[in-house]
Amino acid sequence: MNFCLTMVYLLTLTTALAQVAAQADPPKAQIVTLNLDPQSVTVLHLRRGYVSSVRLPEEISSVVLGDPGAFKAEHSEEEPHLVFFKPTTTKPSATNALITARRGHEVSLSLVSESNSVSSAAIDYVLKYEHPRSFLIGESRPSVVIGDTKSLALENPPTGNAQGQNVSDQQELLRQQRLEAPRWEGKQLRVAVGRAAGSDERMTVTFSVLNSSPKTIELLAPQIQLAGTSKKRHGKPIKAEQIAIKEYQMTPRRLGPGARADGIVIFERPAFKESQDRLLLQIAQAEEVDHPVLAAISFVPPAKGERR
């Protein structure tokens, strides 16, 4: 009888020591940062008893799990950029997950949960996605291409040279745009094109954006497109070619109700166009990228002293 009690005591002590050793030696944790790429699938390493977070640079609209019985996903409107994943079983499991952002991007994940006995397996504590320098929204939505842009504001602009003079001209155009009364287009999101200047095919255009909605909005970067129309289709645009933007400046990008932003955009204008084509400024808000406001831009900038 005493022997049996001794064996039970030893087994209990051995189990307790093993648990303490496992707690004292936690699994290898890692934080991973990736570019947002809808064409790739990322493996997310999980472990029972641990939670892993996935952060997107955009607000998340939906999360779908392949096997909700083996894994759990949590998403709250209070943390619109985060999704939390954790396994619900101690057995090795694997499934997939799909995260959809409000702007139309999709993130595909392969969830893998190792057994707790595999102490060498790493755990992804945080998986953080970032926007690459350029991104493309799929064909199911309007094509929105943001190229490499540079700020127009220089900390110490050189004086007495052409570059410093160009920056000064741009800031003067922006100052005039803020003082003039814009001709608005649009309803909830209102856009107005201001003065234009240019040399050869390089154009500089000022613009204003007004939030006439009762909520705060976030603006996307401005886009320029060359759109064609056809009378056979009731004058609706049937083609749109994106024009690469060299530089732009717009502050602020986040507008409260009734707030206004002024900006300036520089781009290489095409050398020619067809008679029915129009050069358009495209402004959209983050949560309604499929409903941009288009404002016409004069194809030929005015000469010095001429106003349009």
Number of C-alpha atoms within 10 A of each C-alpha: 5 7 8 9 10 11 11 12 11 12 12 12 12 12 11 12 12 12 12 11 11 14 10 9 10 11 16 12 12 12 12 12 12 12 13 18 18 15 8 11 14 15 14 23 21 26 28 17 11 12 17 20 19 20 19 22 14 20 18 24 15 13 16 13 18 14 14 13 10 18 23 14 17 11 17 11 10 7 11 16 17 20 20 16 22 21 26 16 15 15 14 16 18 19 15 18 21 15 18 18 19 15 18 19 18 21 19 18 18 15 22 18 24 21 15 16 9 11 13 11 16 16 21 20 22 18 21 17 18 14 13 11 10 11 15 14 17 13 8 8 12 14 15 23 18 19 17 12 17 11 10 18 13 9 6 7 13 12 10 8 9 10 12 14 14 12 16 16 14 21 16 11 21 22 14 14 22 17 8 10 11 16 12 15 17 15 12 15 20 21 28 23 25 23 20 23 18 18 9 10 15 15 19 23 24 25 25 23 27 23 24 18 16 10 11 13 20 16 22 20 21 20 23 27 23 21 19 19 17 13 9 7 9 8 11 12 15 10 12 18 12 17 20 18 23 17 16 21 21 21 12 14 17 16 20 15 14 13 15 19 18 22 24 25 24 23 19 16 22 12 9 10 14 9 8 12 18 20 24 22 23 20 24 24 20 19 17 15 20 16 14 19 21 21 21 16 20 14 19 15 21 14 12 8 5 7 9 9
